[in-house]
Amino acid sequence: MAILENIRKRTTVLILIIGLALFAFVISGVFTNGDVNGKVGSSIAEINGEEISIDAFRQKVDVASRRSANASTMQTVNQVYDQEVRNAVLGQQFTDLGVDIEQDQILNYISTIPSYSQSPQFQNESGVFDQNKFRNFVAELKMNNPEQYNLWLQDEQAIVQSAKQQTYFNLIKAGVGATLKEGELDYKLANDKIDIKYVRIPFTSIADSTIAVSKSEIQTYINNHKEDFKQEPARDIQFVYFQEKASVADESAVKEAITKLMDNTVEYNAQTDKNDTIAGFKTATNMMAFLDRNSDIKFDTIYKSKKQLPAKFADTLMTLQVGEMFGPYRDGDFFKVSKMMDRKPNGSVKASHILIAYAGAQRANPDVTRTKEEAEAEAKRLLTEAKKKDAKFVELARDNSDGPSAPNGGDLGYFQEGRMVPAFNDFAFANKVGTVGMVETDFGFHIIKIDDKEDVVQVATLAREIEPSEETTNKLFTDATKFEMESIESSKAFSDLAKENEYLVRPVNKIKATDENLPGLSAQRNIVQWAFQEDVKVGDIKRFDLTGGYAVAQLTKTYQEGLMSVEDASALVLPKLRKERKAAQIIEANKGKSIEDLAKDNNVSASTASALTVKSPTIPGAGSEPAVVGTAFAMKEGATSDLIEGNTGVYKLTVTKKTEAPKLDNYSMYATSVKSSRESRVNTAVYEALKDASVIEDKRASFY
């Protein structure tokens, strides 16, 4: 994969290879001649000097938002941005190489897209994608439905881009291969085995506190490994969240209100000049109307099994007799009172079945060719098998049923009366648990086993949501505002002041300019935007009005684009430098020692490991150790190594046995596997290499 490995440095090699492959490529137009990506106004990004228009970008975000209603604005923006960057990076390659495709190629590509090729609208009488039907569809859109046609233009550009990318990557894959020697090597790496005897002195045997590392050493390491310590602009914040939630007094008020609704009340009727008795929950005769007026949860007339009731209260509710009530009780954010309206003993049945279909039966698979008579005979045979004492119905169903439940052993789950076809329904509800029998329906012959039965109940629930009162919300606003002002004016630290007021301070580190979600607050794009404003300095504090409360946030640290500072990188660098120092100490202190002396002097035991391979270099009890295993494979049987620095410690080993894999007559299968593996990485590896080599200026944070 020399192309992929060197693409950052030598894209001209890639261009040359692809150019040679383009010996007969036709460059022509597609469905439209217009440029959807018109450069109007400011740009949201610049890729290698090419600008992405904010106006065109916003149009695409708008279209994507309508198609993904559940995604947040920022999620959609990021999704469209990533696609635009990809299109620009690869598009520049297409331009340099002259990669283009004509209309017929586009149509061929569309015929591979299931949403088009599988649509009856574009299929001929044989169920095959018809290019003429698709052309006519686009022409009709342009003539009669301009809005939908504009959406199609967006889709067309995406399809053209995808088709070009497919062509481009296929051309690269044409230059990817693997020789038989490479196949042989791959086979040997996976199948040559080695046994070793070894001693490991773990790095943990030396305390971290004994290894002194200076700031200058950390800085030197950063300078020598700059690619590993690049950072984007980022921010640290901390915040106190004032959540809008009901107080204890609010909860008591809701509980009291729902309790009053249980009994009848007397109200004066001005029209009749008399007192009227208003029925309460206990005596209401029209339960649906009562709950419509008084409950936050309406009357659900559907009968439910125990597992469909609130888990915490299901046992209690199922023991109620018709007319009995339970409550008030708290269930989540509601206070509830439940009343048993009706009960159906054994109203839900769990059954399994084996369906034996026949040609012509309803929904029968075309592969079923047996006659009705043959199906009946087969069903009777299976019925006899299923009734045997040692019968395993699950296996019989899995091996013989023509129904969709066959992979589940015929299990149909629980169902209530009326859900199944009449003959099946009647058998299921008329027989006891454990009964096995046969019925005929339009679908074929069913061998049915009744697995279980359970009661179902109809429960009416009077519910009131527990919400904060106006008094509570006003106090919350006052508390948040007061804390904001005190934090700004006080000489005390933000966290100390929060602690005095018994508020929880939550830190969020390394926020990126295009982030949206903050742990503990979810989507709060406005806080992120504030943290990245040029005039906001470390230590600044601001209160934010959120849905369901307030947040008082403080900017605590900023990170500039470039290399990490010593302080920021130390958590990553220190373990590496300590490991190097520990390895050097262990090696220096144990030079020239045998495996036995090494084990004795370091209070560790000699161990063995068998059947190690280069492709799976895991030593039991020690973990992945590719350098150690690789060293062992380079040694002769019976040889003992020097001290080896591994991932978890320093090793010394003796190769006790080497077993070469049997030679094969031909390694083409392994060469093909290597080639396929390399090809599977092309799309991602090439794009990432091109992207890394590109100069990308991201301006999303300026617009969203």
C-alpha positions in Angstrom: 0.0 0.0 0.0 2.8 2.4 -0.9 0.3 4.8 -2.5 -1.8 5.1 0.6 1.3 5.4 2.9 2.9 8.2 0.9 -0.2 10.1 -0.4 0.4 13.0 2.0 3.8 13.6 0.6 3.6 12.5 -3.0 0.1 13.0 -4.4 1.7 13.3 -7.9 2.3 9.5 -7.8 -1.3 8.9 -7.2 -2.3 11.3 -10.0 0.0 9.5 -12.4 -1.4 6.1 -11.6 -5.0 7.2 -11.9 -4.2 9.2 -15.1 -2.9 6.1 -16.8 -6.1 4.2 -15.9 -8.2 7.0 -17.4 -7.2 6.1 -21.0 -10.8 6.0 -22.4 -12.8 8.0 -19.9 -15.6 10.2 -21.4 -16.2 13.7 -20.0 -19.7 15.0 -20.5 -22.7 16.6 -18.8 -25.4 15.0 -16.6 -29.0 15.9 -15.9 -28.5 19.6 -15.2 -26.1 22.3 -16.3 -26.6 24.7 -13.4 -24.1 25.1 -10.6 -25.9 24.5 -7.3 -22.8 25.6 -5.3 -22.9 29.2 -6.4 -20.3 31.4 -4.6 -22.5 34.1 -3.1 -21.8 36.0 0.1 -19.4 34.8 2.7 -17.9 31.4 3.0 -18.3 28.9 5.8 -15.1 27.1 5.0 -12.1 27.3 2.8 -10.4 24.2 1.5 -7.0 24.6 -0.2 -8.1 28.1 -1.2 -11.6 27.0 -2.5 -14.4 28.6 -0.6 -17.7 26.9 0.4 -20.5 29.5 0.0 -22.5 30.1 3.2 -25.6 30.7 1.1 -25.4 27.4 -0.7 -24.4 25.7 2.6 -27.5 27.1 4.4 -29.7 25.8 1.6 -28.3 22.3 2.1 -28.7 22.6 5.9 -32.4 23.6 5.4 -33.0 20.6 3.1 -31.2 18.2 5.5 -33.2 19.6 8.5 -36.5 18.9 6.8 -35.4 15.4 6.1 -34.0 14.7 9.6 -36.6 16.4 11.8 -35.2 14.8 15.0 -31.7 16.1 14.6 -30.7 19.4 16.2 -29.5 22.3 14.1 -25.9 21.9 15.0 -26.0 18.1 14.3 -27.3 18.9 10.8 -24.8 21.6 10.3 -21.9 19.3 11.2 -23.2 16.5 9.1 -23.6 18.8 6.0 -20.2 20.4 6.8 -18.4 17.1 6.8 -20.0 16.1 3.5 -19.0 19.5 1.9 -15.4 19.2 3.1 -15.3 15.7 1.6 -16.8 16.8 -1.6 -14.3 19.7 -1.9 -11.2 17.7 -1.0 -12.1 14.9 -3.5 -13.6 17.3 -6.0 -10.2 19.0 -6.3 -8.7 15.6 -7.1 -11.3 15.0 -9.8 -10.5 18.3 -11.4 -6.8 17.7 -11.4 -7.3 14.2 -12.9 -10.1 15.1 -15.3 -12.4 12.6 -13.6 -16.0 13.1 -14.9 -18.9 10.9 -15.8 -21.7 11.0 -18.4 -25.4 10.7 -18.0 -25.6 7.0 -18.7 -23.0 6.3 -16.0 -25.1 8.4 -13.6 -28.2 6.4 -14.5 -26.3 3.1 -14.0 -25.2 4.3 -10.6 -28.7 5.4 -9.7 -29.9 1.9 -10.5 -27.7 0.6 -7.7 -29.4 2.8 -5.1 -32.2 0.8 -3.4 -34.5 3.8 -2.8 -34.7 4.3 -6.6 -34.1 0.9 -8.0 -36.6 -0.8 -5.7 -39.3 1.8 -6.2 -42.2 0.4 -8.3 -42.5 4.0 -9.8 -39.3 3.4 -11.7 -39.6 -0.3 -12.5 -40.8 -2.0 -15.7 -43.2 -5.0 -15.9 -40.3 -7.3 -14.9 -39.6 -5.3 -11.7 -36.3 -4.0 -13.2 -35.2 -0.4 -12.9 -36.3 1.5 -16.1 -34.0 4.4 -17.0 -36.6 5.9 -19.3 -39.2 6.0 -16.5 -36.7 7.8 -14.3 -35.8 10.3 -17.0 -39.5 11.0 -17.5 -40.0 11.4 -13.7 -37.3 14.1 -13.5 -38.7 15.9 -16.6 -42.2 15.9 -15.1 -40.8 17.3 -11.8 -39.1 20.2 -13.7 -42.3 21.0 -15.5 -45.0 20.6 -12.9 -43.4 20.7 -9.4 -40.6 23.3 -9.1 -40.2 22.8 -5.4 -39.6 19.1 -5.6 -37.4 19.6 -8.6 -35.1 21.9 -6.6 -34.9 19.1 -4.0 -34.0 16.7 -6.8 -31.2 19.0 -7.9 -29.7 18.7 -4.4 -30.0 14.9 -4.6 -28.6 14.9 -8.2 -25.5 16.8 -7.0 -25.0 14.3 -4.2 -25.5 11.3 -6.6 -23.1 12.8 -9.1 -20.5 13.3 -6.4 -21.0 9.8 -5.1 -20.7 8.3 -8.5 -17.4 10.2 -9.2 -16.1 9.1 -5.8 -16.9 5.5 -6.6 -15.1 5.8 -10.0 -12.1 7.5 -8.4 -11.7 5.0 -5.6 -12.2 2.1 -8.0 -9.3 3.4 -10.1 -7.1 3.5 -7.1 -8.2 0.0 -6.1 -7.1 -1.1 -9.6 -3.6 -0.3 -8.5 -3.8 -2.2 -5.3 -2.8 -5.8 -5.3 -1.0 -8.6 -3.4 1.6 -11.1 -4.6 1.6 -14.8 -3.8 4.7 -14.1 -1.6 2.6 -11.6 0.4 -0.1 -14.2 0.7 2.4 -16.7 1.9 3.7 -14.2 4.5 0.2 -13.5 5.7 -0.5 -17.2 6.1 2.7 -17.7 8.0 2.1 -14.7 10.3 -1.2 -16.3 11.3 -0.1 -19.9 11.5 3.5 -20.2 12.5 3.6 -20.8 16.2 6.1 -20.4 19.0 6.4 -21.5 22.7 8.4 -19.5 25.1 9.6 -19.5 28.7 9.8 -16.0 30.0 10.2 -13.7 33.0 8.5 -10.3 33.2 9.5 -7.5 35.5 6.5 -5.3 35.5 6.9 -1.5 35.3 4.6 -1.3 38.4 7.5 -2.7 40.5 8.9 0.8 40.4 6.8 3.5 42.1 5.9 6.5 39.8 6.9 8.8 42.7 10.6 7.7 42.3 10.8 8.9 38.7 11.4 12.6 38.4 10.5 14.3 35.1 11.2 18.0 34.5 9.1 20.4 32.5 12.0 20.8 30.0 12.0 17.0 29.4 8.3 17.0 28.7 8.7 20.0 26.3 11.5 18.2 24.5 9.2 15.1 24.1 6.4 17.3 22.8 8.8 18.9 20.3 10.0 15.5 19.1 6.4 14.2 18.6 4.6 17.3 17.4 2.0 15.3 15.4 0.8 13.6 18.6 0.3 16.8 20.5 -1.5 19.1 18.1 -4.6 20.7 19.5 -7.6 22.7 18.2 -8.9 25.8 19.9 -10.9 24.7 23.0 -12.4 26.0 26.2 -12.9 24.8 29.8 -15.9 26.0 31.7 -17.6 25.3 35.0 -21.2 26.0 35.8 -24.0 25.8 38.4 -27.3 24.5 37.1 -30.5 25.9 38.7 -33.0 23.3 37.7 -36.7 24.2 37.5 -38.3 21.5 39.6 -41.1 21.2 42.0 -40.5 21.9 45.7 -41.7 19.8 48.6 -44.6 22.3 49.0 -45.5 21.9 45.3 -45.6 18.1 45.6 -47.8 18.4 48.7 -50.2 20.7 46.9 -50.5 18.3 43.9 -51.1 15.4 46.2 -53.7 17.3 48.1 -55.5 18.4 44.9 -55.7 14.8 43.6 -56.9 13.6 47.0 -59.8 16.1 46.9 -60.8 14.8 43.5 -61.5 11.3 44.8 -64.6 12.3 46.8 -67.8 14.1 45.7 -67.9 17.9 46.0 -70.8 20.3 46.3 -70.8 23.4 44.0 -73.3 26.2 43.8 -75.2 26.4 40.5 -76.1 30.0 39.7 -78.5 29.0 36.9 -80.6 26.8 39.2 -79.9 28.6 42.4 -79.1 25.2 44.0 -76.1 23.2 45.1 -75.0 20.5 42.8 -73.2 17.3 43.8 -70.2 16.8 41.5 -69.2 13.1 41.4 -65.6 12.3 42.4 -63.2 9.7 41.1 -64.7 7.1 43.5 -68.3 7.5 42.2 -67.9 8.8 38.6 -70.1 6.8 36.2 -68.6 8.3 33.0 -65.0 7.7 33.7 -63.8 8.9 30.3 -65.5 12.3 30.7 -64.3 12.6 34.4 -60.6 12.0 33.5 -60.9 14.3 30.4 -61.8 17.1 32.8 -59.6 16.3 35.8 -56.6 14.2 34.8 -53.3 14.8 33.0 -53.6 11.2 31.7 -56.7 10.3 29.8 -58.7 7.1 30.2 -57.1 4.2 28.5 -59.7 1.5 27.7 -57.2 -1.1 26.6 -56.8 -4.1 28.8 -53.3 -4.6 30.1 -51.3 -7.5 31.5 -49.2 -7.2 34.7 -46.0 -6.4 32.8 -47.7 -3.5 31.0 -48.5 -1.8 34.3 -46.0 0.4 36.2 -43.4 -2.1 37.4 -43.2 -0.6 41.0 -46.9 -0.9 41.5 -47.9 -3.8 39.2 -48.3 -6.4 42.0 -50.5 -4.1 44.1 -52.7 -3.0 41.1 -53.2 -6.6 40.0 -54.6 -7.6 43.4 -57.4 -4.9 43.3 -60.9 -6.1 42.9 -63.3 -4.4 40.4 -64.2 -1.1 41.9 -61.3 -0.9 44.3 -58.8 1.9 44.3 -55.1 2.4 45.1 -53.5 5.8 45.8 -52.5 8.5 45.9 -49.1 7.2 44.9 -46.1 8.8 43.2 -45.1 7.4 39.8 -42.2 9.4 38.3 -43.4 13.0 37.9 -47.0 12.2 38.6 -49.2 11.6 41.6 -51.8 9.0 40.7 -54.9 7.2 42.0 -55.9 4.0 40.1 -59.2 2.3 40.0 -59.9 -1.3 38.8 -62.6 -1.0 36.2 -62.6 -4.6 34.9 -60.7 -7.9 34.8 -60.6 -10.7 32.2 -59.2 -13.9 33.7 -56.8 -15.6 31.3 -57.4 -12.7 28.9 -53.9 -13.0 27.4 -52.5 -16.2 25.9 -48.9 -17.0 25.0 -48.7 -19.6 22.3 -46.3 -21.2 19.9 -47.1 -22.8 16.5 -45.8 -24.8 13.6 -47.3 -23.6 10.3 -47.5 -26.0 7.4 -48.4 -24.1 4.3 -49.4 -25.3 0.9 -49.4 -23.9 -2.7 -52.1 -21.4 -2.9 -52.5 -20.7 0.8 -52.6 -17.1 1.9 -49.2 -15.5 2.1 -47.5 -18.8 1.3 -43.9 -18.6 0.2 -43.5 -19.2 -3.5 -41.0 -22.0 -2.6 -43.8 -24.0 -1.0 -45.1 -26.5 -3.6 -46.9 -29.1 -1.5 -50.6 -29.7 -2.1 -53.2 -29.0 0.6 -53.6 -32.8 1.1 -49.8 -33.2 1.5 -49.7 -30.3 4.0 -52.5 -31.8 6.1 -50.7 -35.2 6.2 -47.4 -33.5 7.2 -49.3 -31.4 9.9 -50.8 -34.6 11.4 -47.4 -36.2 11.5 -45.9 -33.3 13.3 -48.9 -33.1 15.7 -48.2 -36.7 16.7 -44.5 -35.8 17.3 -45.4 -32.7 19.3 -47.7 -34.6 21.6 -45.0 -37.1 22.6 -43.9 -36.8 26.2 -40.3 -35.9 25.4 -41.2 -33.7 22.4 -39.2 -30.5 21.9 -41.7 -28.1 20.4 -39.1 -25.4 19.8 -36.9 -27.6 17.7 -39.9 -29.0 15.7 -41.0 -25.4 14.9 -37.5 -24.2 14.0 -37.0 -27.2 11.7 -40.4 -27.5 10.1 -42.5 -24.3 10.3 -43.2 -22.2 7.2 -44.2 -19.3 9.4 -42.0 -16.2 10.2 -41.8 -17.3 13.8 -39.8 -20.4 12.9 -36.4 -18.9 13.9 -37.9 -18.2 17.3 -39.1 -21.7 17.8 -42.6 -20.8 16.8 -43.1 -18.4 19.7 -45.9 -15.9 19.0 -45.6 -14.1 22.4 -48.7 -13.0 24.3 -51.9 -11.9 22.5 -55.4 -10.9 23.6 -58.7 -12.1 22.2 -59.4 -11.1 18.6 -55.8 -10.6 17.5 -55.6 -14.0 15.7 -57.8 -15.4 12.9 -61.0 -17.0 14.4 -60.0 -20.7 14.3 -56.6 -20.0 15.9 -58.1 -17.6 18.4 -60.9 -20.0 19.5 -58.4 -22.8 20.1 -56.0 -20.6 22.1 -58.6 -19.2 24.5 -60.7 -22.4 24.8 -57.9 -24.7 25.9 -55.7 -25.1 29.0 -52.0 -24.3 29.3 -50.0 -27.2 27.9 -52.6 -28.2 25.3 -51.2 -29.2 21.8 -53.6 -29.3 18.9 -54.2 -28.6 15.2 -56.4 -26.1 13.4 -56.8 -25.1 9.8 -56.8 -21.4 8.6 -56.4 -19.7 5.2 -52.6 -19.7 5.9 -52.4 -23.5 6.2 -52.4 -26.0 9.0 -51.2 -24.9 12.5 -49.9 -27.2 15.3 -50.5 -25.0 18.3 -49.1 -25.3 21.8 -50.6 -23.2 24.6 -47.6 -21.9 26.6 -49.1 -19.6 29.2 -52.1 -17.5 30.2 -52.5 -14.4 32.3 -55.2 -12.1 33.4 -55.6 -8.7 31.8 -57.2 -5.7 33.5 -58.7 -2.3 32.6 -57.4 0.4 35.0 -58.5 4.0 35.2 -55.9 6.4 36.5 -56.4 9.9 37.8 -53.1 11.6 37.4 -51.7 15.1 38.0 -48.2 16.1 36.9 -45.9 17.4 39.7 -44.8 20.8 38.4 -43.1 23.8 40.0 -45.4 26.5 41.1 -45.0 30.2 40.1 -43.6 30.9 43.6 -41.0 28.2 43.1 -40.0 29.4 39.6 -39.7 33.0 40.8 -37.5 31.9 43.7 -35.3 29.9 41.3 -34.8 33.0 39.1 -33.9 35.1 42.1 -31.4 32.5 43.4 -29.7 32.2 40.0 -29.5 36.0 39.5 -28.2 36.5 43.0 -25.5 33.9 42.6 -24.5 35.4 39.2 -24.1 38.9 40.8 -22.3 37.6 43.8 -19.9 35.5 41.6 -19.1 38.6 39.6 -18.7 41.0 42.5 -17.2 38.8 45.2 -13.5 38.3 45.6 -14.2 34.6 46.5 -13.6 31.9 43.9 -16.6 30.7 41.9 -16.4 27.2 43.4 -16.0 28.5 46.9 -19.0 30.7 46.6 -21.0 27.8 45.2 -20.0 25.6 48.1 -21.1 28.2 50.6 -24.5 28.2 49.0 -24.5 24.4 48.7 -24.6 24.4 44.9 -23.0 21.7 42.8 -20.3 23.0 40.4 -19.9 21.0 37.3 -16.7 21.3 35.1 -16.7 20.7 31.3 -13.3 20.5 29.7 -11.9 20.9 26.2 -15.1 22.2 24.5 -14.7 22.7 20.8 -16.0 25.7 18.9 -18.6 23.5 17.1 -19.7 21.5 20.1 -23.3 21.6 21.2 -23.9 19.2 24.0 -22.6 19.9 27.5 -22.7 17.1 30.1 -25.4 17.8 32.6 -27.1 20.4 30.4 -27.5 18.6 27.0 -27.8 20.9 23.9 -26.7 24.4 24.9 -25.1 25.9 21.9 -25.5 29.5 23.3 -23.1 28.7 26.2 -20.5 27.3 23.8 -20.7 30.4 21.5 -20.3 32.7 24.5 -17.2 30.8 25.7 -15.6 31.4 22.3 -16.4 35.1 21.9 -13.2 37.1 21.6 -14.2 39.6 24.3 -14.9 36.8 26.9 -11.8 36.3 29.1 -10.9 33.6 31.6 -12.8 34.2 34.8 -15.8 35.8 33.1 -19.2 34.7 34.4 -22.7 34.8 32.8 -26.2 33.5 33.6 -28.1 31.7 30.8 -31.8 31.2 30.6 -32.4 27.5 29.7 -35.5 25.4 29.0 -36.3 24.2 32.5 -34.0 26.4 34.5 -30.8 28.5 34.5 -27.1 28.0 34.3 -24.4 30.3 35.7 -21.2 29.6 33.8 -17.6 30.7 34.2 -14.9 30.4 31.6 -11.9 28.8 33.3 -9.3 28.1 30.6 -8.6 28.7 26.9 -6.6 26.5 24.5 -5.1 28.0 21.4 -4.6 26.1 18.2 -1.1 24.6 17.9 1.0 22.5 20.2 -0.2 21.6 23.6 1.5 23.3 26.5 3.6 21.3 29.0 0.8 21.5 31.6 -1.8 20.2 29.1 0.3 17.5 27.7 1.9 16.3 30.9 -0.9 13.8 31.6 -0.1 12.1 28.3 3.7 12.5 28.3 4.5 11.6 31.9 3.4 7.9 31.6 5.5 7.5 28.5 8.7 9.1 30.0 8.3 7.2 33.2 8.0 4.0 31.3 11.2 4.7 29.4 13.0 5.5 32.7 11.7 2.4 34.4 12.7 0.2 31.5 16.2 1.7 31.5 16.5 1.2 35.3 15.3 -2.4 35.1 17.6 -3.2 32.2 20.7 -1.6 33.8 20.1 -3.4 37.1 19.6 -6.8 35.5 22.2 -7.1 32.7 23.7 -10.5 32.2 21.4 -12.4 34.5 19.8 -15.7 33.6 16.1 -16.2 33.5 16.3 -18.0 36.9 18.4 -15.3 38.5 16.2 -12.6 37.1 13.1 -14.2 38.5 14.7 -14.8 41.9 16.3 -11.3 42.3 13.1 -9.5 41.3 10.7 -11.7 43.3 8.7 -12.8 40.2 8.0 -16.2 38.7 9.1 -17.7 35.4 6.1 -18.4 33.2 5.4 -20.1 29.9 3.3 -19.2 26.9 2.3 -21.5 24.0 1.2 -21.2 20.4 1.9 -17.5 20.1 1.6 -16.0 16.6 2.7 -12.7 15.1 -0.9 -11.8 14.2 -2.1 -12.5 17.8 0.8 -11.4 19.9 -1.0 -11.7 23.3 0.9 -13.3 26.1 -1.6 -14.8 28.7 -1.5 -12.8 31.9 0.5 -10.0 30.4 -1.5 -8.6 27.5 -0.6 -7.6 24.0 3.2 -7.6 23.5 4.0 -7.3 19.8 7.6 -6.3 20.3 8.3 -9.3 22.7 6.6 -11.8 20.4 8.2 -10.4 17.3 11.6 -10.7 18.9 10.9 -14.3 19.9 10.0 -15.1 16.2 13.3 -13.7 15.1 15.2 -16.1 17.4 16.2 -19.7 16.9 14.7 -22.5 19.0 16.6 -22.9 22.2 18.0 -19.3 22.1 17.6 -16.9 25.0 17.0 -13.2 24.4 18.5 -10.1 26.0 16.3 -7.9 28.1 13.3 -6.6 26.0 11.2 -3.6 26.7 7.6 -4.5 26.3 4.3 -2.6 26.9 3.8 -3.7 30.5 7.3 -4.5 31.6 10.8 -5.8 30.8 11.1 -9.4 29.5 13.7 -12.0 29.1 12.7 -15.2 27.2 13.9 -18.5 25.9 12.3 -20.0 22.7 11.3 -23.5 23.8 9.6 -24.5 20.5 9.0 -23.2 17.0 6.3 -24.8 14.9 6.2 -23.8 11.2 2.8 -24.0 9.5 2.4 -26.7 6.9 3.4 -25.5 3.4 0.6 -25.1 0.9 0.6 -25.8 -2.8 -0.8 -22.4 -3.5 -1.2 -19.2 -1.5 -3.6 -17.4 -3.9 -6.5 -17.5 -1.4 -4.3 -15.7 1.1 -3.1 -13.2 -1.5 -6.7 -12.5 -2.4 -7.5 -12.0 1.2 -4.6 -9.5 1.6 -5.8 -7.7 -1.6 -9.4 -7.5 -0.4 -8.2 -6.2 3.0 -6.2 -3.5 1.4 -9.0 -2.5 -1.0 -11.5 -2.2 1.9 -9.2 0.5 3.4 -8.8 2.5 0.3 -11.9 4.8 0.6 -11.3 5.8 4.1 -7.5 5.9 4.0 -7.2 7.9 0.8 -9.7 10.5 1.9 -8.2 10.9 5.3 -4.7 11.2 3.8 -6.0 13.9 1.3 -7.8 15.7 4.1 -4.8 15.7 6.4 -2.7 17.2 3.6 -5.3 19.9 2.9 -5.4 23.4 4.4 -8.9 23.7 5.8 -10.2 26.9 7.4 -13.4 26.1 9.4 -15.7 29.1 10.0 -18.8 27.2 11.3 -18.6 28.9 14.7 -19.0 32.3 13.0 -22.4 31.4 11.6 -23.9 28.9 14.0 
